[in-house]
Amino acid sequence: MLIIGTVIGSGFASGKEIAVFFSRFGWLSYIFIPFSFLLFFGVFYWILSHGKSGIEKISSSNFYLILYVIVSLVFTSSMFAGTKTTIMTHNTFIDVFLILSLILGCVFVAKKGLKVLTNINSYLIPFTILILILCLVKNKGEITAFQNGSFFSGFLFSILYVVMNVSTSSLLMGQIGKSMTQKSIIIVSLVSAFILALLLFLINFTILSNPHSLDYSMPLLDMSGGYVY
């Protein structure tokens, strides 16, 4: 759930990322999603397998620790990029509160470890997925097959999508991999990649089954009329 939670950010949950990286290619997107599943599995497996050596470097160097905090800040900031849009306020106090919360949270995880964060995600992410699926069921329609883009472009975009989602969270995933057995690493990588690919497929289907959804800034939120904010 922690690994899945590093991918399901505001761009994923709003449908914007899926629309840009997959749905824009129409029926070809159904080819690129299984390909993304294989990429996710391979990358997750590699990161979890090499987590121990990576964390040892971070633990023995203040430079790596600071770098870890900076990378975590970039990652969490991008994950919460849609927060201000959905809150729909320009209150300075809320801005300061969100910024300080992100900084303190990243420092806390860097210094204390992932136990608390892992426990929270064990409950938060299944709940998030449930809400997301309810949103998809409510907005499903009849599939409209259209194509906009070449096979090569879609192939490249699917690679970029996986790299984009994993690069900033690799240190986070590496930490949980250091205490896992080889069998556990395979199972976790496989299950994580499968759930993400399934969600990608369902969101992609919902977007393609709603005319003009690619024109929306946040497709799932816009077609839902705000009730899932």
MIDO-467328 format. One record per atom (N, C-alpha, C, O): residue in one letter; x negated, y negated, z. Coordinates in steps of 0.02 Angstrom, whole numbers, padded with zeros to 5 digits, always signed. Atoms other than C-alpha are relative to their C-alpha. Layout:
<firos>
aXYZ;...
</firos>
This chain:
<firos>
m-00041+00060+00000;m+00000+00000+00000;m-00043-00063+00000;m-00024-00115-00028;l+00045+00057+00000;l-00147-00116+00032;l-00026-00014-00070;l-00028-00072-00092;i+00025+00008+00068;i-00216-00086-00143;i+00055-00028-00045;i+00043-00074-00084;i-00057+00024+00040;i-00045-00110-00224;i+00015-00073+00017;i+00031-00113-00027;g-00013+00068-00021;g-00023-00268-00121;g-00049-00051-00028;g-00032-00110-00033;t+00048+00046+00029;t-00180-00343-00196;t+00017-00017-00073;t-00009-00065-00100;v-00019+00012+00069;v-00100-00332-00369;v+00067-00037-00004;v+00077-00080-00047;i-00066+00031+00001;i+00080-00383-00328;i-00003-00069+00032;i+00012-00077+00091;g+00000+00069-00022;g+00056-00570-00313;g+00060-00036-00031;g+00107-00005-00055;s-00057+00039+00026;s+00171-00711-00368;s+00008+00009-00075;s+00063+00010-00101;g-00004-00009+00073;g+00126-00686-00552;g+00032+00066-00018;g+00070+00070-00067;f-00029-00066+00012;f+00172-00502-00544;f+00074+00001+00017;f+00116+00021-00023;a-00069-00003-00024;a+00331-00521-00441;a+00047-00045-00039;a+00107-00031-00043;s-00042+00045+00039;s+00395-00665-00547;s+00008+00023-00072;s+00049-00003-00109;g-00003-00025+00068;g+00365-00568-00707;g-00043-00037-00050;g-00049-00017-00107;k+00039+00042+00046;k+00252-00702-00781;k-00060+00037-00028;k-00072+00035-00089;e+00059-00037+00023;e+00095-00594-00789;e+00018+00054-00050;e-00015+00062-00101;i-00020-00055+00043;i+00186-00448-00867;i+00023-00026-00068;i+00009+00004-00120;a-00023+00030+00063;a+00267-00561-00997;a-00059-00021-00043;a-00058-00011-00104;v+00058+00025+00037;v+00099-00636-01046;v-00045+00057-00024;v-00068+00056-00081;f+00049-00052+00016;f-00008-00478-01043;f+00030+00061-00034;f-00007+00100-00065;f-00029-00060+00030;f+00118-00348-01103;f+00061-00015-00044;f+00061+00001-00103;s-00064+00008+00035;s+00295-00401-01153;s-00005-00039-00065;s+00034-00026-00111;r+00008+00040+00061;r+00237-00526-01283;r-00017+00042-00061;r-00009+00020-00118;f+00018-00045+00055;f+00179-00377-01387;f+00057+00047-00018;f+00047+00094-00058;g-00059-00039+00019;g+00354-00302-01395;g-00007+00074+00015;g-00031+00093+00068;w+00000-00072-00012;w+00368-00114-01416;w-00071+00027+00009;w-00080+00080+00040;l+00069-00022-00010;l+00177-00101-01422;l-00019+00000+00074;l-00065+00036+00094;s+00016+00005-00072;s+00176-00146-01237;s+00008+00067+00035;s-00025+00080+00085;y-00011-00066-00030;y+00239+00030-01198;y-00059+00047-00011;y-00065+00099+00021;i+00062-00038+00010;i+00074+00096-01265;i-00054-00024+00048;i-00093+00015+00074;f+00052+00030-00040;f-00034-00024-01166;f+00009+00013+00075;f-00040+00012+00112;i-00012-00012-00071;i+00048+00012-00997;i-00031+00067+00023;i-00064+00068+00074;p+00035-00063-00019;p-00008+00197-00991;p-00076-00008-00003;p-00112+00021+00038;f+00072+00014+00004;f-00179+00136-01046;f-00024-00037+00062;f-00078-00023+00088;s+00017+00037-00061;s-00179+00014-00900;s+00000+00045+00061;s-00040+00035+00107;f-00001-00049-00054;f-00134+00158-00785;f-00068+00036+00005;f-00095+00043+00060;l+00065-00034+00001;l-00293+00249-00837;l-00056-00046+00023;l-00101-00026+00060;l+00050+00048-00020;l-00395+00091-00815;l+00003-00013+00075;l-00049-00014+00109;f-00009+00011-00072;f-00322+00057-00642;f-00029+00059+00040;f-00065+00049+00089;f+00024-00059-00036;f-00358+00235-00588;f-00076+00002+00001;f-00107+00013+00053;g+00073-00003+00005;g-00538+00230-00651;g-00034-00053+00043;g-00083-00040+00077;v+00030+00055-00037;v-00575+00061-00573;v+00009+00009+00075;v-00038-00002+00114;f-00013-00012-00072;f-00492+00102-00406;f-00048+00055+00026;f-00077+00048+00080;y+00043-00056-00020;y-00589+00266-00398;y-00073-00023+00008;y-00106-00005+00057;w+00070+00022-00002;w-00756+00181-00435;w-00011-00046+00060;w-00061-00039+00095;i+00008+00048-00056;i-00730+00040-00308;i+00003+00036+00067;i-00039+00024+00110;l-00006-00036-00063;l-00673+00157-00169;l-00060+00045+00013;l-00082+00053+00070;s+00058-00045-00006;s-00818+00275-00204;s-00064-00038+00019;s-00108-00010+00051;h+00061+00039-00013;h-00947+00135-00192;h+00011-00051+00056;h-00031-00096+00066;g-00017+00048-00052;g-00864+00042-00048;g-00051-00004+00055;g-00067-00059+00079;k+00046-00002-00057;k-00988+00097+00085;k-00063-00041-00013;k-00083-00081+00029;s+00062+00037+00015;s-01144+00029-00001;s+00013-00075-00006;s-00029-00115+00013;g-00017+00071+00008;g-01056-00135-00042;g+00010-00034+00067;g-00014-00090+00077;i-00013+00030-00066;i-00998-00165+00137;i-00064-00005+00041;i-00071-00052+00080;e+00064+00003-00036;e-01172-00126+00205;e-00038-00063-00019;e-00070-00094+00024;k+00033+00061+00023;k-01241-00269+00099;k+00032-00062+00031;k-00003-00108+00051;i-00036+00057-00029;i-01107-00387+00162;i-00015-00007+00074;i-00026-00062+00099;s+00010+00001-00073;s-01132-00338+00344;s-00070-00023+00019;s-00080-00051+00073;s+00069+00016-00018;s-01320-00365+00338;s-00023-00068-00026;s-00082-00086-00020;s+00020+00064+00029;s-01317-00536+00254;s+00054-00053+00011;s+00112-00043-00007;n-00047+00056-00008;n-01236-00702+00302;n+00022-00028-00068;n+00078-00052-00075;f-00016+00024+00067;f-01243-00750+00118;f+00058+00040-00029;f+00106+00011-00056;y-00052-00043+00026;y-01137-00601+00067;y+00065-00009+00039;y+00120-00005+00011;l-00059+00011-00041;l-01019-00634+00212;l+00037-00064-00022;l+00098-00065-00029;i-00029+00062+00024;i-00992-00814+00155;i+00031+00009-00070;i+00085-00016-00084;l-00025-00014+00067;l-00972-00754-00025;l+00065+00039+00004;l+00111+00027-00035;y-00060-00041-00010;y-00843-00627+00035;y+00059-00045+00019;y+00114-00037-00007;v-00053+00046-00022;v-00743-00765+00122;v+00023-00043-00059;v+00083-00054-00068;i-00017+00042+00057;i-00750-00876-00034;i+00041+00038-00052;i+00092+00014-00076;v-00036-00043+00048;v-00696-00734-00149;v+00071+00015+00026;v+00119+00015-00012;s-00065-00014-00031;s-00555-00692-00027;s+00046-00060-00004;s+00106-00053-00015;l-00040+00061+00005;l-00498-00873-00027;l+00027-00010-00071;l+00086-00027-00080;v-00022+00005+00070;v-00492-00876-00218;v+00056+00051-00013;v+00106+00035-00045;f-00048-00054+00011;f-00398-00711-00218;f+00067-00016+00033;f+00119-00011+00001;t-00062+00012-00035;t-00270-00758-00085;t+00035-00062-00026;t+00097-00065-00029;s-00030+00060+00028;s-00243-00931-00159;s+00037+00015-00065;s+00092-00010-00077;s-00033-00019+00063;s-00203-00855-00329;s+00061+00043+00013;s+00111+00039-00023;m-00057-00043-00016;m-00089-00726-00248;m+00060-00041+00023;m+00118-00022+00010;f-00054+00042-00026;f+00012-00865-00165;f+00013-00061-00044;f+00043-00110-00022;a-00006+00058+00044;a+00008-00981-00316;a+00073-00022-00011;a+00086-00081-00021;g-00070+00017+00011;g+00197-00972-00335;g+00037-00022+00062;g+00097-00037+00059;t-00034+00016-00062;t+00234-01011-00153;t+00030-00070-00001;t+00089-00078+00016;k-00026+00069+00001;k+00251-01200-00176;k+00058-00007-00049;k+00104-00046-00038;t-00054+00004+00049;t+00360-01173-00329;t+00065+00025+00029;t+00118-00005+00018;t-00062-00028-00027;t+00484-01065-00236;t+00025-00037+00062;t+00085-00039+00075;i-00021+00039-00058;i+00483-01170-00077;i+00032-00065-00022;i+00077-00091+00012;m-00027+00060+00030;m+00519-01322-00186;m-00002-00060+00048;m+00048-00093+00060;t+00010+00058-00043;t+00448-01453-00067;t-00070-00027-00009;t-00115+00010-00029;h+00066+00032+00006;h+00303-01575-00067;h-00022-00026+00068;h-00058-00076+00072;n+00017+00021-00068;n+00285-01588+00121;n-00074+00012+00014;n-00099+00068+00007;t+00072-00005-00013;t+00103-01623+00168;t-00015+00048+00057;t-00064+00084+00055;f+00010-00045-00058;f+00121-01530+00333;f-00001+00073-00023;f-00043+00112+00000;i-00003-00069+00025;i+00168-01370+00240;i-00063+00015-00040;i-00090+00071-00035;d+00063-00010+00038;d+00018-01393+00122;d-00058+00015+00047;d-00095+00063+00037;v+00055-00009-00048;v-00102-01410+00269;v+00007+00066+00036;v-00042+00102+00047;f-00013-00063-00036;f-00021-01264+00360;f-00020+00060-00043;f-00052+00106-00019;l+00016-00055+00045;l-00038-01149+00208;l-00075+00006-00011;l-00102+00061-00010;i+00073-00001+00012;i-00219-01199+00176;i-00037+00027+00061;i-00080+00071+00054;l+00033-00023-00061;l-00272-01174+00357;l+00014+00074+00013;l-00030+00110+00036;s-00019-00070-00010;s-00178-01009+00366;s-00041+00046-00044;s-00064+00099-00022;l+00039-00040+00047;l-00268-00943+00212;l-00073+00005+00023;l-00103+00059+00023;i+00070+00001-00022;i-00440-00996+00276;i-00011+00042+00062;i-00055+00085+00064;l+00007-00037-00062;l-00416-00927+00451;l+00013+00075-00011;l-00021+00117+00019;g-00015-00070+00015;g-00340-00766+00383;g-00058+00035-00034;g-00074+00092-00016;c+00057-00029+00035;c-00487-00735+00265;c-00059+00010+00046;c-00093+00062+00043;v+00055-00006-00047;v-00615-00769+00401;v+00013+00056+00050;v-00033+00095+00067;f-00018-00052-00049;f-00522-00656+00524;f-00010+00069-00029;f-00038+00113+00004;v+00007-00066+00032;v-00516-00510+00401;v-00074+00015-00013;v-00096+00072-00004;a+00071-00010+00014;a-00699-00536+00354;a-00038+00020+00063;a-00085+00060+00060;k+00036-00013-00063;k-00754-00531+00537;k+00027+00061+00037;k-00012+00098+00068;k-00031-00051-00042;k-00631-00408+00615;k+00018+00065-00037;k+00030+00116-00005;g-00018-00061+00037;g-00593-00284+00475;g+00072-00001-00024;g+00108-00050-00014;l-00063-00002+00036;l-00437-00228+00384;l+00057+00035+00037;l+00111+00044+00008;k-00051-00042-00033;k-00341-00130+00516;k+00068-00035+00004;k+00119-00005-00012;v-00063+00036-00007;v-00209-00264+00550;v+00032-00011-00069;v+00092+00000-00077;l-00026+00012+00067;l-00192-00308+00366;l+00028+00063-00032;l+00080+00062-00066;t-00023-00064+00027;t-00175-00125+00319;t+00067+00020+00031;t+00112+00044-00004;n-00063-00016-00034;n-00038-00098+00449;n+00058-00043-00026;n+00113-00018-00037;i-00052+00046+00025;i+00059-00251+00389;i+00023+00021-00070;i+00082+00024-00084;n-00016-00019+00069;n+00049-00196+00207;n+00039+00066-00004;n+00077+00077-00051;s-00035-00065+00000;s+00112-00022+00253;s+00076-00010+00004;s+00114+00033-00019;y-00071+00015-00005;y+00281-00103+00291;y+00022-00053-00051;y+00076-00049-00080;l-00019+00057+00043;l+00279-00264+00188;l+00006+00019-00073;l+00053+00000-00107;i+00001-00015+00072;i+00235-00191+00017;i+00058+00046-00021;i+00089+00032-00072;p-00060-00039+00019;p+00370-00052+00014;p+00063-00043-00001;p+00106-00035-00045;f-00058+00046-00003;f+00497-00187+00064;f+00000-00045-00061;f+00053-00057-00091;t+00006+00043+00059;t+00432-00301-00075;t+00019+00038-00063;t+00054+00011-00106;i-00016-00041+00059;i+00443-00160-00203;i+00074+00013-00004;i+00103+00012-00059;l-00073-00012-00001;l+00622-00121-00149;l+00038-00060-00026;l+00083-00053-00067;i-00033+00062+00023;i+00676-00303-00174;i-00012-00009-00075;i+00034-00029-00111;l+00017+00008+00070;l+00586-00307-00341;l+00042+00047-00044;l+00067+00026-00096;i-00040-00049+00038;i+00675-00149-00402;i+00074-00021-00002;i+00106-00014-00054;l-00069+00025-00002;l+00845-00219-00346;l+00009-00057-00050;l+00060-00061-00083;c-00001+00056+00047;c+00806-00375-00447;c+00000+00026-00072;c+00037+00001-00114;l+00004-00028+00067;l+00761-00270-00600;l+00065+00035-00020;l+00088+00028-00077;v-00063-00035+00013;v+00919-00163-00587;v+00055-00050-00017;v+00094-00039-00063;k-00051+00050+00010;k+01027-00319-00578;k-00007-00035-00068;k+00042-00056-00098;n+00013+00038+00061;n+00945-00397-00731;n-00013+00043-00062;n-00029+00016-00115;k+00014-00042+00059;k+00926-00246-00846;k+00054-00011-00053;k+00112-00024-00037;g-00047+00006+00056;g+01007-00256-01017;g-00018+00051-00053;g-00052+00100-00039;e+00017-00046+00055;e+00996-00171-01186;e-00067-00022-00030;e-00079-00081-00042;i+00067+00014+00023;i+00820-00158-01251;i+00001-00034-00069;i+00037-00014-00114;t+00007+00034+00064;t+00774-00279-01389;t-00071+00010-00024;t-00118-00015+00007;a+00066-00015+00025;a+00629-00219-01493;a-00025-00059-00043;a+00006-00075-00094;f+00032+00052+00041;f+00519-00361-01556;f-00074+00004+00011;f-00098+00032+00061;q+00073-00005-00004;q+00335-00380-01587;q-00030-00069-00014;q-00009-00103-00061;n+00033+00064+00010;n+00224-00532-01573;n-00073+00007+00020;n-00092-00004+00077;g+00071-00010-00015;g+00039-00496-01585;g-00025+00065-00028;g+00014+00110-00043;s+00030-00059+00030;s-00082-00367-01650;s-00015+00053+00052;s-00016+00040+00112;f+00017-00056-00044;f-00126-00198-01578;f-00066-00014+00035;f-00072-00001+00095;f+00065+00015-00030;f-00305-00254-01548;f+00007-00051+00056;f-00024-00044+00108;s-00009+00052-00051;s-00249-00409-01452;s+00032+00029+00063;s+00011+00014+00118;g-00034-00031-00057;g-00132-00306-01342;g-00047+00046+00038;g-00046+00048+00100;f+00050-00045-00030;f-00270-00180-01311;f-00049-00041+00044;f-00065-00021+00100;l+00046+00044-00036;l-00387-00321-01257;l+00034-00030+00062;l+00004-00034+00115;f-00036+00031-00055;f-00254-00404-01148;f+00011+00048+00058;f+00010+00028+00116;s-00011-00049-00053;s-00220-00243-01053;s-00064+00010+00041;s-00061+00020+00102;i+00064-00005-00036;i-00406-00230-01010;i-00010-00062+00044;i-00030-00056+00102;l+00008+00063-00037;l-00410-00413-00957;l+00046-00001+00061;l+00028-00027+00114;y-00048+00000-00055;y-00256-00385-00848;y-00027+00040+00059;y-00024+00018+00116;v+00027-00042-00053;v-00336-00244-00750;v-00061-00033+00033;v-00066-00035+00094;v+00060+00033-00026;v-00502-00336-00732;v+00019-00060+00043;v-00010-00071+00097;m-00022+00060-00036;m-00413-00496-00677;m+00027+00017+00070;m+00012-00017+00118;n-00031-00018-00063;n-00316-00407-00540;n-00046+00036+00049;n-00034+00035+00109;v+00044-00040-00043;v-00458-00301-00474;v-00064-00038+00020;v-00091-00025+00074;s+00064+00033-00012;s-00609-00417-00484;s-00002-00037+00067;s-00051-00031+00104;t+00001+00040-00062;t-00560-00533-00341;t+00018+00040+00062;t+00005+00018+00118;s-00020-00041-00059;s-00494-00393-00229;s-00045+00061+00009;s-00031+00103+00052;s+00043-00060-00003;s-00636-00268-00256;s-00034+00007+00069;s-00042+00063+00093;l+00032-00003-00066;l-00721-00314-00091;l+00049+00025+00052;l+00032+00063+00098;l-00053-00022-00046;l-00557-00289+00000;l+00010+00075-00005;l+00014+00110+00046;m-00010-00072+00012;m-00533-00117-00078;m-00061+00040+00022;m-00055+00096+00047;g+00062-00035-00019;g-00715-00072-00048;g-00003+00015+00074;g-00030+00067+00095;q+00002-00010-00072;q-00691-00091+00139;q+00040+00062+00021;q+00019+00099+00066;i-00039-00059-00020;i-00555+00042+00148;i-00028+00064-00029;i-00012+00119-00006;g+00029-00060+00030;g-00653+00159+00037;g-00058+00030+00037;g-00076+00088+00027;k+00061-00023-00032;k-00803+00172+00151;k+00011+00058+00048;k-00036+00096+00063;s-00013-00054-00049;s-00717+00292+00272;s+00043+00056-00030;s+00069+00098+00007;m-00044-00049+00032;m-00622+00398+00144;m-00040+00059-00028;m-00098+00051-00049;t+00030-00059+00032;t-00661+00574+00083;t+00010-00005-00075;t+00050-00045-00099;q-00006+00000+00073;q-00682+00610-00102;q+00070+00019-00022;q+00097-00010-00070;k-00068-00020+00017;k-00513+00697-00107;k+00049-00057+00013;k+00093-00069-00028;s-00044+00057-00016;s-00428+00549-00022;s-00007-00055-00051;s+00043-00086-00070;i+00012+00052+00050;i-00508+00429-00146;i+00037+00015-00064;i+00067-00029-00095;i-00034-00020+00061;i-00439+00527-00293;i+00076-00009+00008;i+00109-00036-00037;i-00073+00004-00012;i-00263+00538-00217;i+00023-00073+00004;i+00072-00092-00028;v-00018+00071-00008;v-00258+00353-00166;v-00004-00037-00067;v+00041-00076-00084;s+00009+00033+00066;s-00323+00296-00337;s+00057+00020-00047;s+00084-00022-00083;l-00052-00026+00045;l-00197+00406-00428;l+00069-00028+00018;l+00105-00051-00026;v-00066+00024-00022;v-00045+00357-00324;v+00007-00076-00010;v+00059-00100-00033;s-00001+00073+00008;s-00089+00171-00325;s+00010-00019-00073;s+00051-00061-00090;a-00004+00015+00071;a-00115+00169-00513;a+00069+00019-00029;a+00097-00017-00070;f-00065-00023+00026;f+00046+00267-00544;f+00056-00048+00020;f+00098-00065-00022;i-00052+00045-00022;i+00156+00153-00438;i-00004-00067-00037;i+00047-00095-00056;l+00009+00063+00036;l+00083-00002-00520;l+00023+00006-00073;l+00056-00039-00099;a-00019-00011+00069;a+00107+00071-00695;a+00077+00006-00006;a+00106-00019-00054;l-00074-00007+00000;l+00288+00118-00653;l+00033-00068+00007;l+00081-00083-00029;l-00028+00068-00008;l+00324-00059-00592;l-00011-00042-00063;l+00033-00080-00083;l+00015+00036+00062;l+00240-00131-00747;l+00051+00020-00054;l+00077-00022-00090;f-00047-00025+00049;f+00351-00021-00855;f+00070-00027+00011;f+00103-00050-00036;l-00068+00023-00016;l+00512-00070-00765;l+00008-00075-00011;l+00058-00098-00038;i-00004+00072+00010;i+00473-00256-00766;i-00003-00016-00075;i+00034-00059-00099;n+00006+00010+00073;n+00420-00248-00949;n+00066+00016-00035;n+00087-00021-00079;f-00064-00019+00030;f+00582-00159-00994;f+00053-00054+00013;f+00090-00073-00032;t-00049+00051-00018;t+00686-00289-00900;t-00011-00064-00040;t+00037-00095-00063;i+00015+00061+00039;i+00598-00434-00986;i+00019+00009-00073;i+00049-00036-00103;l-00015-00011+00070;l+00615-00356-01158;l+00075+00009-00013;l+00099+00000-00069;s-00071-00009+00008;s+00799-00321-01127;s+00041-00064+00012;s+00102-00063+00010;n-00033+00064-00010;n+00838-00504-01092;n-00024-00050-00051;n-00082-00071-00049;p+00019+00048+00052;p+00837-00621-01243;p-00026-00065+00030;p+00000-00089+00080;h+00030+00064-00018;h+00730-00778-01226;h-00037+00002+00067;h-00060-00050+00091;s+00034-00004-00065;s+00651-00714-01063;s-00073-00019-00005;s-00102-00043+00044;l+00070+00018+00008;l+00477-00742-01135;l-00010-00076+00001;l-00066-00099+00010;d+00005+00073-00001;d+00517-00928-01141;d+00002-00028+00071;d-00013-00086+00083;y-00006+00023-00069;y+00544-00936-00952;y-00069-00006+00032;y-00114+00033+00017;s+00064+00008-00036;s+00404-00999-00839;s-00010+00056+00051;s-00066+00079+00060;m+00003-00056-00048;m+00445-00865-00708;m+00060+00046-00017;m+00112+00040+00015;p-00056-00038+00029;p+00553-00736-00803;p+00049+00031+00050;p+00109+00020+00045;l-00045-00035-00045;l+00622-00630-00660;l+00037-00049+00046;l+00096-00039+00061;l-00033+00049-00043;l+00658-00780-00549;l+00051-00040-00039;l+00106-00053-00015;d-00045+00040+00040;d+00736-00881-00689;d+00063+00038-00020;d+00118+00011-00018;m-00059-00039+00020;m+00850-00741-00749;m+00041+00023+00059;m+00098+00045+00051;s-00037-00019-00060;s+00899-00703-00569;s+00038-00058+00031;s+00076-00049+00079;g-00036+00058-00025;g+00962-00879-00539;g-00021-00022+00069;g+00015-00061+00101;g+00026+00023-00064;g+00857-00900-00382;g+00016+00042+00060;g-00009+00029+00115;y-00021-00037-00059;y+00937-00769-00270;y-00055+00044+00028;y-00047+00071+00084;v+00054-00041-00026;v+00772-00674-00252;v-00058-00042+00026;v-00111-00015+00041;y+00055+00043-00023;y+00667-00824-00198;y-00026+00023+00068;y-00072-00008+00096;
</firos>
